[in-house]
Amino acid sequence: SGAGKSTLLALVAHEIGLDAGRLESLDASLLTQRAELFADTLAGNLRLAKLDATEDELWEVLAMAGLAETAKALPDGLATWLGEGGAGLSGGERRRLSLARLLLHDAAILLLDEPTEALDHKTATDLMARLEAIKGQKTLLMATHTAREALLAERVIVLANGQVTGDYRRGEPAFDAAIAALRDA
């Protein structure tokens, strides 16, 4: 906590600027720790990422985020009205809806700030399996405290007090040690 992980993601997403130096990256979309949902329909919340998205595209990203069946069960499906902050959905559903919106935006890099935070074990495990399927199509940059999330990585960069203190690749003994140092879930 406080090492600068979320700040680094916000920099890569161009949500904040640098005080000095230069940062270049491909187009990136950020999934923050807080679900940013609005008083609108389920479809309206998704289309914030792509205004002209078709219903098929909406259902596709909902399926990728593990939320399609839940959305189909809602009284009005994609037209179901959500309250401010996603009222009407559970915390895990709000998190997955935010992920679906992120997936709808055609960015080369997905920035994930503790994507399974506050999810129950079953939902978190399902979400990580879905991210595993996506990682071949997109670059994932994830800030995490948990081994469950870090096990998805091909590379682990350790931050402490805003400084890189380790940079390890899968297959190196230090990679396994860095993951073992994280909390279980």
N, CA, C and O of each residue as an XYZ file, in Angstrom:
740
protein
N       0.839     -1.195      0.000
C       0.000      0.000      0.000
C       0.874      1.244      0.000
O       1.873      1.328      0.714
N       0.471      2.204     -0.817
C       1.187      3.470     -0.855
C       2.474      3.453     -1.657
O       3.247      4.409     -1.599
N       2.720      2.379     -2.409
C       3.970      2.274     -3.168
C       3.920      3.055     -4.480
O       4.962      3.354     -5.062
N       2.719      3.385     -4.948
C       2.590      4.139     -6.186
C       1.982      3.357     -7.337
O       2.025      3.811     -8.481
N       1.407      2.174     -7.052
C       0.851      1.333     -8.113
C      -0.309      2.022     -8.830
O      -0.321      2.093    -10.059
N      -1.269      2.523     -8.082
C      -2.433      3.181     -8.683
C      -2.024      4.452     -9.412
O      -2.590      4.770    -10.458
N      -1.067      5.171     -8.887
C      -0.568      6.383     -9.539
C       0.086      6.024    -10.869
O      -0.113      6.719    -11.866
N       0.858      4.955    -10.892
C       1.497      4.512    -12.131
C       0.437      4.179    -13.186
O       0.578      4.567    -14.345
N      -0.609      3.473    -12.800
C      -1.674      3.136    -13.749
C      -2.363      4.399    -14.263
O      -2.661      4.504    -15.452
N      -2.614      5.351    -13.378
C      -3.254      6.608    -13.793
C      -2.360      7.383    -14.763
O      -2.859      8.036    -15.680
N      -1.055      7.315    -14.568
C      -0.115      7.952    -15.500
C      -0.176      7.297    -16.877
O      -0.253      7.988    -17.893
N      -0.143      5.975    -16.911
C      -0.175      5.259    -18.189
C      -1.501      5.521    -18.914
O      -1.536      5.573    -20.143
N      -2.589      5.685    -18.156
C      -3.898      5.971    -18.743
C      -4.042      7.438    -19.138
O      -5.061      7.830    -19.708
N      -3.048      8.235    -18.843
C      -3.050      9.676    -19.115
C      -4.158     10.397    -18.344
O      -4.684     11.414    -18.795
N      -4.502      9.853    -17.177
C      -5.495     10.511    -16.318
C      -4.850     11.578    -15.451
O      -5.517     12.500    -14.982
N      -3.558     11.445    -15.245
C      -2.788     12.469    -14.545
C      -1.513     12.707    -15.342
O      -1.106     11.863    -16.140
N      -0.891     13.847    -15.127
C       0.318     14.177    -15.861
C       1.565     13.986    -15.018
O       1.495     13.865    -13.795
N       2.684     13.960    -15.678
C       3.977     13.851    -15.016
C       4.444     15.221    -14.535
O       4.135     16.237    -15.158
N       5.173     15.254    -13.450
C       5.818     16.484    -12.993
C       7.090     16.739    -13.795
O       7.480     17.885    -14.018
N       7.725     15.662    -14.221
C       8.961     15.767    -15.001
C       9.109     14.493    -15.818
O       8.487     13.474    -15.519
N       9.928     14.561    -16.841
C      10.188     13.384    -17.653
C       9.156     13.193    -18.743
O       8.397     14.106    -19.070
N       9.138     11.987    -19.303
C       8.264     11.694    -20.427
C       7.731     10.276    -20.305
O       8.446      9.366    -19.885
N       6.481     10.100    -20.673
C       5.849      8.782    -20.661
C       5.151      8.591    -21.995
O       4.359      9.435    -22.415
N       5.441      7.489    -22.657
C       4.770      7.152    -23.904
C       4.141      5.782    -23.742
O       4.750      4.867    -23.188
N       2.906      5.647    -24.235
C       2.273      4.339    -24.216
C       1.222      4.283    -25.308
O       0.761      5.310    -25.805
N       0.858      3.077    -25.666
C      -0.262      2.873    -26.569
C      -1.534      3.269    -25.835
O      -1.511      3.516    -24.629
N      -2.640      3.329    -26.561
C      -3.926      3.648    -25.953
C      -4.228      2.641    -24.839
O      -4.099      1.431    -25.030
N      -4.625      3.149    -23.689
C      -4.871      2.297    -22.531
C      -6.189      2.678    -21.858
O      -6.581      3.844    -21.843
N      -6.864      1.670    -21.301
C      -8.092      1.880    -20.538
C      -7.874      1.394    -19.123
O      -7.247      0.358    -18.902
N      -8.394      2.146    -18.161
C      -8.140      1.872    -16.743
C      -9.386      1.378    -16.017
O     -10.446      2.002    -16.079
N      -9.242      0.254    -15.332
C     -10.249     -0.243    -14.395
C      -9.751      0.134    -13.007
O      -8.814     -0.472    -12.487
N     -10.388      1.144    -12.409
C      -9.965      1.603    -11.094
C     -10.512      0.667    -10.018
O     -11.268     -0.257    -10.317
N     -10.131      0.908     -8.786
C     -10.625      0.094     -7.684
C     -12.098      0.350     -7.396
O     -12.763     -0.475     -6.771
N     -12.602      1.474     -7.844
C     -13.997      1.843     -7.594
C     -14.779      1.770     -8.898
O     -14.354      2.330     -9.908
N     -15.917      1.084     -8.882
C     -16.758      0.984    -10.073
C     -17.406      2.335    -10.348
O     -18.159      2.853     -9.523
N     -17.106      2.898    -11.510
C     -17.650      4.198    -11.906
C     -18.872      3.968    -12.788
O     -18.760      3.924    -14.013
N     -20.028      3.823    -12.168
C     -21.268      3.587    -12.902
C     -22.228      4.728    -12.647
O     -22.127      5.444    -11.650
N     -23.171      4.882    -13.578
C     -24.043      6.051    -13.548
C     -25.506      5.646    -13.590
O     -25.841      4.528    -13.983
N     -26.377      6.564    -13.179
C     -27.820      6.349    -13.256
C     -28.186      6.348    -14.733
O     -28.353      7.405    -15.341
N     -28.308      5.178    -15.293
C     -28.580      4.986    -16.712
C     -28.915      3.512    -16.900
O     -28.919      2.742    -15.939
N     -29.194      3.128    -18.125
C     -29.444      1.719    -18.399
C     -28.134      0.945    -18.366
O     -27.049      1.527    -18.380
N     -28.254     -0.351    -18.324
C     -27.075     -1.219    -18.413
C     -26.338     -0.922    -19.727
O     -25.116     -0.770    -19.737
N     -27.085     -0.842    -20.825
C     -26.479     -0.528    -22.127
C     -25.841      0.855    -22.111
O     -24.748      1.031    -22.651
N     -26.494      1.830    -21.510
C     -25.957      3.185    -21.447
C     -24.638      3.244    -20.703
O     -23.728      3.975    -21.095
N     -24.534      2.478    -19.631
C     -23.276      2.430    -18.878
C     -22.164      1.796    -19.709
O     -21.010      2.213    -19.617
N     -22.496      0.809    -20.506
C     -21.491      0.186    -21.365
C     -21.089      1.103    -22.508
O     -19.910      1.204    -22.845
N     -22.066      1.767    -23.100
C     -21.790      2.587    -24.286
C     -20.981      3.845    -23.979
O     -20.628      4.584    -24.898
N     -20.686      4.097    -22.730
C     -19.754      5.178    -22.414
C     -18.398      4.909    -23.064
O     -17.657      5.839    -23.385
N     -18.085      3.638    -23.251
C     -16.802      3.257    -23.851
C     -16.840      3.276    -25.374
O     -15.813      3.471    -26.024
N     -18.025      3.074    -25.938
C     -18.159      3.031    -27.397
C     -19.610      3.368    -27.732
O     -20.490      2.509    -27.672
N     -19.841      4.613    -28.080
C     -21.204      5.110    -28.285
C     -22.000      4.333    -29.315
O     -23.211      4.168    -29.163
N     -21.348      3.857    -30.354
C     -22.068      3.167    -31.428
C     -22.030      1.641    -31.294
O     -22.260      0.932    -32.273
N     -21.750      1.141    -30.118
C     -21.687     -0.311    -29.909
C     -23.038     -0.954    -30.211
O     -24.091     -0.452    -29.818
N     -22.978     -2.068    -30.914
C     -24.198     -2.820    -31.218
C     -24.599     -3.658    -30.000
O     -23.803     -3.859    -29.083
N     -25.834     -4.140    -30.006
C     -26.259     -5.019    -28.912
C     -25.403     -6.271    -28.878
O     -25.069     -6.764    -27.801
N     -25.043     -6.793    -30.044
C     -24.179     -7.980    -30.084
C     -22.841     -7.708    -29.394
O     -22.336     -8.556    -28.658
N     -22.276     -6.537    -29.631
C     -21.010     -6.179    -28.977
C     -21.195     -6.071    -27.468
O     -20.327     -6.489    -26.700
N     -22.325     -5.512    -27.043
C     -22.585     -5.392    -25.602
C     -22.690     -6.768    -24.970
O     -22.120     -7.012    -23.906
N     -23.417     -7.670    -25.621
C     -23.551     -9.021    -25.071
C     -22.207     -9.743    -25.067
O     -21.925    -10.519    -24.154
N     -21.380     -9.496    -26.075
C     -20.064    -10.137    -26.140
C     -19.181     -9.721    -24.964
O     -18.558    -10.572    -24.329
N     -19.121     -8.416    -24.668
C     -18.262     -7.992    -23.550
C     -18.860     -8.399    -22.210
O     -18.123     -8.677    -21.263
N     -20.182     -8.438    -22.118
C     -20.806     -8.931    -20.882
C     -20.435    -10.399    -20.661
O     -20.161    -10.810    -19.534
N     -20.430    -11.182    -21.737
C     -20.036    -12.590    -21.621
C     -18.569    -12.707    -21.218
O     -18.218    -13.537    -20.381
N     -17.711    -11.873    -21.817
C     -16.278    -11.906    -21.488
C     -16.044    -11.562    -20.024
O     -15.108    -12.072    -19.408
N     -16.890    -10.699    -19.462
C     -16.740    -10.291    -18.064
C     -17.529    -11.193    -17.110
O     -17.532    -10.965    -15.901
N     -18.197    -12.217    -17.652
C     -18.947    -13.148    -16.801
C     -20.257    -12.581    -16.286
O     -20.725    -12.973    -15.217
N     -20.849    -11.668    -17.031
C     -22.062    -10.993    -16.565
C     -23.256    -11.174    -17.506
O     -24.339    -10.666    -17.218
N     -23.085    -11.878    -18.612
C     -24.171    -12.008    -19.592
C     -25.402    -12.694    -19.007
O     -26.524    -12.230    -19.213
N     -25.206    -13.778    -18.291
C     -26.364    -14.500    -17.749
C     -27.112    -13.644    -16.731
O     -28.342    -13.657    -16.692
N     -26.388    -12.916    -15.925
C     -27.009    -12.014    -14.953
C     -27.807    -10.938    -15.687
O     -28.937    -10.632    -15.305
N     -27.227    -10.370    -16.732
C     -27.903     -9.310    -17.493
C     -29.150     -9.842    -18.183
O     -30.163     -9.145    -18.245
N     -29.094    -11.063    -18.701
C     -30.271    -11.667    -19.351
C     -31.397    -11.885    -18.359
O     -32.571    -11.835    -18.726
N     -31.046    -12.127    -17.106
C     -32.053    -12.381    -16.073
C     -32.687    -11.102    -15.529
O     -33.698    -11.164    -14.830
N     -32.102     -9.938    -15.844
C     -32.665     -8.668    -15.381
C     -33.998     -8.413    -16.072
O     -34.196     -8.867    -17.199
N     -34.918     -7.698    -15.425
C     -36.269     -7.515    -15.976
C     -36.293     -6.973    -17.412
O     -37.119     -7.397    -18.221
N     -35.399     -6.049    -17.725
C     -35.389     -5.442    -19.054
C     -34.068     -5.665    -19.787
O     -33.753     -4.934    -20.726
N     -33.293     -6.664    -19.372
C     -32.032     -6.958    -20.046
C     -31.137     -5.740    -20.130
O     -30.865     -5.090    -19.121
N     -30.679     -5.430    -21.330
C     -29.784     -4.287    -21.539
C     -30.461     -2.960    -21.234
O     -29.787     -1.969    -20.954
N     -31.784     -2.933    -21.285
C     -32.534     -1.700    -21.034
C     -32.844     -1.503    -19.551
O     -33.507     -0.533    -19.181
N     -32.372     -2.413    -18.700
C     -32.616     -2.292    -17.260
C     -31.954     -1.031    -16.725
O     -30.780     -0.770    -16.990
N     -32.717     -0.258    -15.975
C     -32.228      0.994    -15.401
C     -31.426      0.679    -14.145
O     -31.871     -0.074    -13.279
N     -30.239      1.266    -14.063
C     -29.403      1.141    -12.870
C     -29.393      2.477    -12.156
O     -29.387      3.531    -12.792
N     -29.393      2.433    -10.848
C     -29.301      3.660    -10.076
C     -27.874      4.190    -10.059
O     -26.951      3.560    -10.576
N     -27.717      5.354     -9.457
C     -26.400      5.983     -9.331
C     -25.411      5.004     -8.709
O     -25.726      4.345     -7.719
N     -24.215      4.908     -9.287
C     -23.189      4.016     -8.772
C     -23.472      2.551     -9.061
O     -22.813      1.669     -8.510
N     -24.459      2.283     -9.931
C     -24.800      0.899    -10.248
C     -25.762      0.287     -9.261
O     -25.855     -0.936     -9.158
N     -26.498      1.143     -8.515
C     -27.483      0.630     -7.560
C     -28.407     -0.344     -8.273
O     -28.885     -0.077     -9.375
N     -28.650     -1.475     -7.626
C     -29.436     -2.543     -8.221
C     -28.573     -3.742     -8.566
O     -29.082     -4.830     -8.833
N     -27.253     -3.533     -8.559
C     -26.305     -4.614     -8.803
C     -25.491     -4.858     -7.539
O     -25.299     -3.952     -6.728
N     -25.020     -6.079     -7.381
C     -24.123     -6.371     -6.254
C     -22.765     -5.747     -6.530
O     -22.505     -5.294     -7.644
N     -21.901     -5.721     -5.530
C     -20.559     -5.176     -5.707
C     -19.784     -5.913     -6.787
O     -19.101     -5.287     -7.597
N     -19.882     -7.235     -6.806
C     -19.189     -8.023     -7.825
C     -19.745     -7.778     -9.213
O     -18.994     -7.736    -10.188
N     -21.067     -7.614     -9.312
C     -21.684     -7.318    -10.601
C     -21.261     -5.936    -11.107
O     -21.017     -5.752    -12.300
N     -21.177     -4.976    -10.198
C     -20.717     -3.635    -10.591
C     -19.277     -3.697    -11.107
O     -18.934     -3.055    -12.099
N     -18.451     -4.468    -10.427
C     -17.049     -4.598    -10.816
C     -16.943     -5.218    -12.211
O     -16.170     -4.755    -13.049
N     -17.729     -6.270    -12.446
C     -17.689     -6.945    -13.745
C     -18.308     -6.091    -14.853
O     -17.882     -6.177    -16.005
N     -19.308     -5.268    -14.521
C     -19.857     -4.345    -15.514
C     -18.803     -3.305    -15.900
O     -18.684     -2.942    -17.071
N     -18.057     -2.837    -14.935
C     -16.964     -1.899    -15.232
C     -15.919     -2.559    -16.123
O     -15.387     -1.922    -17.032
N     -15.622     -3.842    -15.867
C     -14.678     -4.574    -16.702
C     -15.238     -4.733    -18.113
O     -14.502     -4.563    -19.085
N     -16.520     -5.053    -18.244
C     -17.138     -5.194    -19.570
C     -17.006     -3.894    -20.353
O     -16.705     -3.913    -21.547
N     -17.231     -2.774    -19.691
C     -17.084     -1.478    -20.364
C     -15.637     -1.265    -20.795
O     -15.381     -0.764    -21.890
N     -14.706     -1.637    -19.952
C     -13.287     -1.526    -20.292
C     -12.973     -2.354    -21.535
O     -12.233     -1.907    -22.411
N     -13.534     -3.553    -21.610
C     -13.292     -4.442    -22.743
C     -13.915     -3.902    -24.028
O     -13.421     -4.177    -25.122
N     -14.984     -3.145    -23.900
C     -15.649     -2.568    -25.062
C     -14.810     -1.476    -25.712
O     -14.869     -1.268    -26.924
N     -14.026     -0.781    -24.886
C     -13.138      0.255    -25.433
C     -11.993     -0.448    -26.128
O     -11.364     -1.334    -25.550
N     -11.718     -0.067    -27.353
C     -10.698     -0.751    -28.140
C      -9.305     -0.219    -27.821
O      -8.695      0.469    -28.640
N      -8.815     -0.533    -26.653
C      -7.484     -0.095    -26.226
C      -6.511     -1.268    -26.306
O      -6.888     -2.418    -26.081
N      -5.273     -0.967    -26.625
C      -4.235     -1.997    -26.717
C      -3.828     -2.522    -25.339
O      -3.416     -3.673    -25.193
N      -3.954     -1.646    -24.325
C      -3.516     -1.995    -22.975
C      -4.690     -1.856    -22.009
O      -5.372     -0.831    -21.991
N      -4.917     -2.889    -21.211
C      -5.914     -2.826    -20.146
C      -5.173     -2.674    -18.831
O      -4.341     -3.508    -18.472
N      -5.480     -1.609    -18.122
C      -4.870     -1.314    -16.832
C      -5.855     -1.741    -15.753
O      -6.977     -1.237    -15.701
N      -5.450     -2.652    -14.905
C      -6.347     -3.243    -13.915
C      -5.815     -2.976    -12.516
O      -4.753     -3.473    -12.142
N      -6.553     -2.194    -11.751
C      -6.142     -1.868    -10.394
C      -6.900     -2.768     -9.430
O      -8.063     -2.527     -9.109
N      -6.210     -3.813     -8.975
C      -6.766     -4.802     -8.065
C      -8.131     -5.281     -8.550
O      -9.141     -5.031     -7.893
N      -8.173     -5.973     -9.702
C      -9.443     -6.323    -10.332
C     -10.355     -7.237     -9.531
O     -11.565     -7.225     -9.756
N      -9.826     -8.031     -8.605
C     -10.700     -8.929     -7.844
C     -10.977     -8.428     -6.428
O     -11.580     -9.138     -5.623
N     -10.540     -7.219     -6.128
C     -10.777     -6.646     -4.790
C     -12.273     -6.650     -4.490
O     -13.078     -6.234     -5.324
N     -12.641     -7.114     -3.314
C     -14.018     -7.145     -2.812
C     -14.905     -8.175     -3.505
O     -16.120     -8.175     -3.304
N     -14.314     -9.054     -4.319
C     -15.102    -10.120     -4.926
C     -14.982    -11.376     -4.068
O     -13.941    -11.618     -3.458
N     -16.045    -12.170     -4.023
C     -15.962    -13.440     -3.306
C     -15.020    -14.367     -4.082
O     -14.709    -14.122     -5.247
N     -14.578    -15.424     -3.420
C     -13.564    -16.308     -4.000
C     -14.002    -16.890     -5.343
O     -13.216    -16.901     -6.291
N     -15.230    -17.370     -5.438
C     -15.726    -17.995     -6.666
C     -15.745    -16.986     -7.816
O     -15.303    -17.296     -8.922
N     -16.251    -15.792     -7.560
C     -16.326    -14.758     -8.603
C     -14.929    -14.306     -9.007
O     -14.656    -14.104    -10.190
N     -14.045    -14.148     -8.022
C     -12.669    -13.729     -8.309
C     -11.950    -14.772     -9.158
O     -11.243    -14.420    -10.103
N     -12.122    -16.040     -8.833
C     -11.492    -17.118     -9.596
C     -12.013    -17.127    -11.029
O     -11.242    -17.290    -11.976
N     -13.322    -16.952    -11.183
C     -13.927    -16.899    -12.513
C     -13.381    -15.707    -13.300
O     -13.040    -15.839    -14.475
N     -13.299    -14.554    -12.657
C     -12.803    -13.355    -13.334
C     -11.353    -13.536    -13.772
O     -10.994    -13.132    -14.878
N     -10.523    -14.129    -12.938
C      -9.131    -14.335    -13.310
C      -9.017    -15.295    -14.499
O      -8.151    -15.115    -15.355
N      -9.879    -16.306    -14.557
C      -9.878    -17.218    -15.712
C     -10.273    -16.462    -16.979
O      -9.724    -16.723    -18.050
N     -11.204    -15.542    -16.872
C     -11.625    -14.738    -18.025
C     -10.498    -13.797    -18.465
O     -10.294    -13.595    -19.662
N      -9.773    -13.228    -17.512
C      -8.639    -12.372    -17.860
C      -7.513    -13.185    -18.499
O      -6.824    -12.698    -19.395
N      -7.332    -14.403    -18.044
C      -6.331    -15.297    -18.648
C      -6.648    -15.494    -20.134
O      -5.740    -15.508    -20.966
N      -7.920    -15.644    -20.464
C      -8.332    -15.829    -21.860
C      -8.103    -14.569    -22.692
O      -7.857    -14.661    -23.894
N      -8.180    -13.414    -22.075
C      -8.026    -12.133    -22.777
C      -6.564    -11.775    -22.999
O      -6.237    -11.084    -23.963
N      -5.683    -12.236    -22.120
C      -4.305    -11.732    -22.125
C      -3.560    -11.979    -23.422
O      -2.574    -11.289    -23.681
N      -3.967    -12.906    -24.236
C      -3.331    -13.091    -25.531
C      -3.765    -12.063    -26.560
O      -3.106    -11.881    -27.584
N      -4.880    -11.390    -26.286
C      -5.434    -10.407    -27.221
C      -5.065     -8.981    -26.848
O      -5.003     -8.109    -27.716
N      -4.823     -8.738    -25.589
C      -4.518     -7.411    -25.066
C      -3.331     -7.513    -24.118
O      -3.034     -8.578    -23.575
N      -2.667     -6.391    -23.934
C      -1.643     -6.316    -22.896
C      -2.344     -5.944    -21.600
O      -3.103     -4.976    -21.555
N      -2.094     -6.707    -20.552
C      -2.678     -6.427    -19.240
C      -1.582     -5.894    -18.328
O      -0.522     -6.507    -18.193
N      -1.838     -4.766    -17.711
C      -0.940     -4.207    -16.700
C      -1.766     -4.100    -15.435
O      -2.734     -3.342    -15.375
N      -1.378     -4.866    -14.420
C      -2.196     -5.012    -13.235
C      -1.442     -4.588    -11.981
O      -0.290     -4.971    -11.775
N      -2.104     -3.797    -11.150
C      -1.583     -3.472     -9.826
C      -2.282     -4.402     -8.846
O      -3.509     -4.504     -8.850
N      -1.507     -5.080     -8.006
C      -2.114     -6.054     -7.107
C      -1.296     -6.252     -5.834
O      -0.098     -5.977     -5.774
N      -2.003     -6.739     -4.831
C      -1.387     -7.180     -3.577
C      -1.520     -8.691     -3.433
O      -0.985     -9.273     -2.490
N      -2.242     -9.339     -4.376
C      -2.585    -10.745     -4.182
C      -1.876    -11.667     -5.156
O      -1.668    -11.330     -6.322
N      -1.514    -12.823     -4.659
C      -0.891    -13.846     -5.484
C      -1.871    -14.326     -6.555
O      -1.468    -14.600     -7.685
N      -3.151    -14.427     -6.207
C      -4.178    -14.892     -7.147
C      -4.128    -14.072     -8.436
O      -4.232    -14.632     -9.527
N      -3.971    -12.771     -8.321
C      -3.916    -11.903     -9.498
C      -2.544    -11.949    -10.158
O      -2.448    -11.990    -11.384
N      -1.491    -11.944     -9.363
C      -0.127    -11.914     -9.899
C       0.237    -13.187    -10.649
O       1.113    -13.160    -11.513
N      -0.417    -14.301    -10.336
C      -0.117    -15.553    -11.028
C      -0.439    -15.476    -12.521
O       0.029    -16.314    -13.292
N      -1.214    -14.505    -12.932
C      -1.538    -14.299    -14.340
C      -0.365    -13.676    -15.103
O      -0.308    -13.741    -16.331
N       0.547    -13.084    -14.376
C       1.619    -12.281    -14.976
C       2.705    -13.112    -15.653
O       2.984    -14.250    -15.275
N       3.296    -12.501    -16.654
C       4.515    -13.023    -17.274
C       5.725    -12.295    -16.696
O       6.862    -12.755    -16.808
N       5.451    -11.143    -16.074
C       6.498    -10.319    -15.495
C       5.936     -9.630    -14.258
O       4.805     -9.145    -14.278
N       6.706     -9.584    -13.197
C       6.313     -8.918    -11.960
C       7.311     -7.803    -11.679
O       8.521     -8.028    -11.626
N       6.785     -6.607    -11.504
C       7.620     -5.464    -11.129
C       7.187     -5.061     -9.733
O       6.013     -4.772     -9.500
N       8.120     -5.041     -8.814
C       7.828     -4.732     -7.418
C       8.137     -3.258     -7.168
O       9.218     -2.772     -7.502
N       7.165     -2.550     -6.573
C       7.342     -1.149     -6.209
C       7.357     -1.015     -4.699
O       6.629     -1.716     -3.996
N       8.186     -0.115     -4.206
C       8.215      0.246     -2.791
C       8.578      1.715     -2.712
O       9.579      2.148     -3.282
N       7.766      2.474     -2.008
C       8.013      3.910     -1.848
C       8.234      4.626     -3.180
O       9.099      5.494     -3.297
N       7.434      4.244     -4.186
C       7.502      4.900     -5.481
C       8.693      4.507     -6.335
O       8.931      5.124     -7.373
N       9.436      3.507     -5.930
C      10.627      3.070     -6.663
C      10.494      1.606     -7.069
O       9.902      0.809     -6.342
N      11.034      1.260     -8.210
C      11.088     -0.141     -8.627
C      12.182     -0.824     -7.819
O      13.344     -0.422     -7.859
N      11.794     -1.865     -7.083
C      12.763     -2.600     -6.271
C      13.009     -4.018     -6.795
O      13.874     -4.734     -6.292
N      12.240     -4.409     -7.809
C      12.435     -5.723     -8.413
C      11.724     -5.807     -9.743
O      10.678     -5.192     -9.947
N      12.306     -6.578    -10.648
C      11.738     -6.775    -11.979
C      12.068     -8.209    -12.380
O      13.214     -8.524    -12.702
N      11.047     -9.084    -12.360
C      11.283    -10.511    -12.534
C      10.368    -11.089    -13.610
O       9.213    -10.682    -13.739
N      10.882    -12.023    -14.366
C      10.125    -12.689    -15.422
C       9.779    -14.117    -15.005
O      10.516    -14.773    -14.269
N       8.628    -14.573    -15.506
C       8.189    -15.945    -15.234
C       9.326    -16.900    -15.578
O       9.996    -16.746    -16.599
N       9.531    -17.878    -14.721
C      10.600    -18.860    -14.926
C      11.834    -18.568    -14.089
O      12.655    -19.456    -13.861
N      11.970    -17.328    -13.630
C      13.092    -16.975    -12.760
C      12.715    -17.287    -11.317
O      11.566    -17.074    -10.931
N      13.650    -17.786    -10.509
C      13.333    -18.067     -9.105
C      12.805    -16.840     -8.356
O      11.942    -16.969     -7.487
N      13.315    -15.669     -8.684
C      12.870    -14.451     -8.001
C      11.414    -14.117     -8.326
O      10.728    -13.486     -7.523
N      10.946    -14.535     -9.493
C       9.539    -14.339     -9.869
C       8.651    -15.081     -8.878
O       7.713    -14.507     -8.326
N       8.946    -16.348     -8.658
C       8.163    -17.165     -7.728
C       8.238    -16.607     -6.308
O       7.241    -16.607     -5.587
N       9.407    -16.135     -5.910
C       9.569    -15.564     -4.568
C       8.752    -14.283     -4.430
O       8.159    -14.039     -3.379
N       8.714    -13.464     -5.478
C       7.928    -12.218     -5.421
C       6.441    -12.521     -5.293
O       5.732    -11.836     -4.556
N       5.964    -13.534     -5.997
C       4.546    -13.901     -5.893
C       4.254    -14.501     -4.521
O       3.209    -14.231     -3.930
N       5.182    -15.317     -4.016
C       4.989    -15.927     -2.692
C       4.921    -14.883     -1.587
O       4.327    -15.133     -0.538
N       5.522    -13.716     -1.807
C       5.525    -12.653     -0.810
C       4.196    -11.900     -0.753
O       3.948    -11.143      0.186
N       3.349    -12.109     -1.750
C       2.044    -11.436     -1.775
C       1.052    -12.188     -0.918
O       1.271    -13.355     -0.591
N      -0.048    -11.529     -0.546
C      -1.065    -12.203      0.253
C      -1.842    -13.178     -0.633
O      -1.904    -13.021     -1.852
N      -2.430    -14.183      0.006
C      -3.132    -15.226     -0.748
C      -4.365    -14.693     -1.469
O      -4.562    -15.003     -2.643
N      -5.180    -13.916     -0.813
C      -6.403    -13.375     -1.461
C      -7.068    -12.382     -0.552
O      -8.103    -11.817     -0.907
